[in-house]
């Protein structure tokens, strides 16, 4: 009987050991799972921090790009004191009846213009006005030079050589159908186009700004049927708006 009791005790002890071992193992598994969960949380937190840092870097990069774009916006040129010289078409911009403008003040621009004037008038006017008294010369000349742009090249070269800024306006069109018989050989539109081709070629070679008044007048201004040369109705102030809007 004692032997039987010992056997039962032995079995009970064995079962207790098994239960104890199972409990320890379960605890270790729970601890391991807890550690893995903690590590996963830490990884998620680290990933979140890295994501936040990445977003901050992108925002900073975007701000730097915007700042760089703002810096690269070109500033508007400063043309300083502007002298404008033209012929009768320039006179008509400001007056219905005048034949000449002398030191006419048009905002920040000083205007000289005279009917029937050509390259000689431009040269004489600018020299008399004085190179020290302007920074930029704007010229709307050529209608009375019968297609000969070469007459201007030497003087324009001297303007650039003196350090001044030069802006040229293409000569406006004429209407061949309205030209008088004695004007047709000198003012036909083909001569105007030829003059402008030479003007644009010279300006491109020298880096000179050109205001395309030929195209503007062709599309927006009426050529006076009385002579086929001048524009109306006078004063043709809309042309001046295009000129000043270009600088």
Secondary structure, DSSP 8 states (H G I E B T S, - for coil): -HHHHHHHHHHHHHHHHHHHHHHHHHHHHHHHHHHHHHHHHHHHHHHHHHHHHHHHHHHHHHHHHHHHHHHHS-------SEEEEE-HHHHHHH-SS-SEEEEEEETTEEEEEETT--HHHHHHHHHHH-GGG-SEEEEE--TTTTT-THHHHHHHHHHHHTT-EEEEE------GGG--HHHHHHH-HHHHHHHHHHHHHHHHHHT-EEE-HHHHHHHH-EE-TTTSSSEESSS-HHHHHHHHHT-
